[in-house]
Amino acid sequence: MAAEAEILSAPDKELRPSSTRTPLFSRVFNFFVDLIIPDYEEGCFSLVALISLSDKTDLAFLGKDLQELGYTVVSTGGTASALEKAGLSVTKVEQLTCFPEMLDGRVKTLHPHIHGGIFARRDQQHHMEALGKHRIGTSDVVVVNLYPFYNKATSVVDLKMELRMLILNHQDVLVVVDSHDYPVLLEFLKSNGDDQQFRRKLSWKAFQRVASYDSAVLEWLWRQTTGEKFPSSLTVPLFLKSSLHYGENPQQKAKMSYNHLDADAALNYVSQFSDSSCVVLKHKTSLWCGFRCIVMFHLIKFIELNIDTNLALSYCAYRSPTDGETRMFYETVVAPNYSKKGLEVFHGKSKTLRILEAKKNETGSFH
């Protein structure tokens, strides 16, 4: 203890890595661990969840439920502060590493006392022996999401590395990157489940996020290094917004559908006119078009008298807001906006009707 006291009382004393000082450093580090976490060896960290989030949606809900399940929540700066504001207890990463965040947040969790507990294989005895030798506890759940690349690209380097490595250790550590998965994660933990398919699905989603992030980095680097418009190789991340109802015919799956092409064509028709207008079309071909404050009742009568029942699968676009008089059933309706009464009518007609709202872009055109 005399040597330890000397070190603690003289923080400015030069400490260089050497074979003679490594054991002393280890004893000092363990002294800090015992001081900060006196019950470390007694198993107070038997269940650990590491949380580091840029998007803190439902963070308090997640932290509260994890603690009720017996998890110790370990977190980084902003996330830890948000948990504390929610009245939850949290162990900060620097309490485990005895090292502060540095380099403007570029280095937060890059430390053996964090990565060791994440990457160790529970079925490998020598891995667990190494953790015990260095007094490193295991982590069971890691919840991470990334800053949008163009907002804060350099602050997520260590988190991306963790996500990559966690993909290889999903059988031991659950990795969550989407707040929509918090409820199913908690249900899984409450049931003491061991569904490897569930773990692989979460791992896949983490890898997908990292891959999308990498594609944004590639695009940014390309624009920074060349004036050419198209690179020789292009990676484009795409995200599913919604599933299509069916293909071109009801018996077909929605792998390839022209439904949205028809909706786009209808919008292009009415976008050519400055006055209030409406177009009815099928298979990208206009069946009827009206202009200037049209009386929707007359349009409906025209449809009922002159168009067969196949019109129920047609597409209708309006340049002006729609109201309650627009009573005919269509597959898809597109308009700049909808009155409350108009929406009530549409919702009352069909549960499968697609109601699309067109927004104007910078040039004033609809999209």
C-alpha positions, 0 to 999 in steps of 0.5 A, a space after each residue: 500500500 505504501 507504493 500505491 499511496 506514493 503513486 496516488 499522491 504524485 499524479 504528475 510522476 512519470 509512468 512509463 510502461 516497463 516490465 518492472 512497473 506493469 505489476 505495480 500498475 495492475 495493483 493500482 488499477 485493481 485498487 481503483 476497481 475495488 474503490 469504485 465497485 467494492 462488490 465486483 467479485 461478488 457478482 454485482 455485474 452478473 448481468 450487464 447492459 452497455 448503452 450508447 445512443 445518439 437517438 435516445 428515443 424510449 431510452 428511459 423505458 429501456 433503462 428502467 425495464 433492464 434494471 427491473 430485470 436485474 441488469 446493471 446499466 453501463 453507459 457513455 456521457 450523453 446517454 448516461 446523463 439522460 438516464 440519470 435525468 430520468 431518475 435511473 442509476 447508471 455506471 459510467 464507462 469511465 468508472 470501469 476503464 478509469 479513463 475519460 472520454 477523449 479526442 472529442 468523443 472519438 474514443 469512448 469505449 475503446 478499452 479492454 475492460 469494455 471490449 473484453 467483456 463484449 467479445 469474449 466467447 462464453 464457451 471458450 474456457 481460456 477466454 473466461 480465464 483471461 477475463 477473470 485474470 484481468 478482472 473483466 466482467 462480461 456484457 450481455 446486452 449492447 444497445 447502440 445507434 450511430 449519429 447520421 454520418 454527415 452530422 457527426 461522422 468522427 464520433 462513432 468510430 469505436 461504436 462501429 468497431 463494436 458492432 462489427 465484432 458483436 456480429 461475430 459473437 451474437 450467440 453470447 451478446 444481444 446487440 440492438 440498434 433500433 428503438 423499435 426492437 426494445 419491446 421484443 428485446 425485453 420480452 426475450 429477456 423476461 422469458 429467459 429465451 435462447 432463440 438463436 434465430 432472434 439473436 441472428 436477426 438482431 445481428 443482421 440488423 446491426 450489420 445492415 446499419 454498419 453497411 449503410 453507414 459505410 456506403 455513406 462514407 464511400 459516397 462522401 469520400 468519392 465527392 471529396 476526391 474526384 469531380 466525376 459524377 459516377 464512381 466505378 462501383 456504387 453501393 446504395 443503401 435502401 430502406 423498406 418504407 412499406 410493403 406493397 399490397 400485391 403485384 400487378 394481379 392479386 395472385 402475384 406477390 409484390 416483388 414487382 408492382 406498377 401500382 406506384 408508377 400509376 400513382 406517379 403518372 397521375 400526379 404528373 398529369 395534374 402537375 401540368 396545370 395551374 388550376 384545380 384539376 383532376 385526372 382518372 387513369 388506369 395503366 398510366 393512361 388517362 380516362 378522364 380529366 377535369 379542370 377549374 373548380 369541378 363539381 365532384 358530384 358530376 365527376 362521380 356521375 360521369 364515372 358511374 355512367 360511362 366507366 365499367 367496374 374496372 375503374 375500382 382499380 384505377 388511380 385518381 389524382 387531384 391538384 386541389 385539396 379533396 373534400 367529402 364530395 369525392 366519394 368514388 372508390 379508387 385503388 390510390 388517391 393523390 392530392 396536395 392535402 385532404 380535408 378532415 371530411 374528405 379523409 373520413 369519406 375515403 377511410 369509410 370506403 375502403 381499408 385498403 385505399 392508398 391515400 398519398 399526400 404530394 409535397 412540393 419540392 424546391 422548384 414548386 413541383 409536386 413529388 
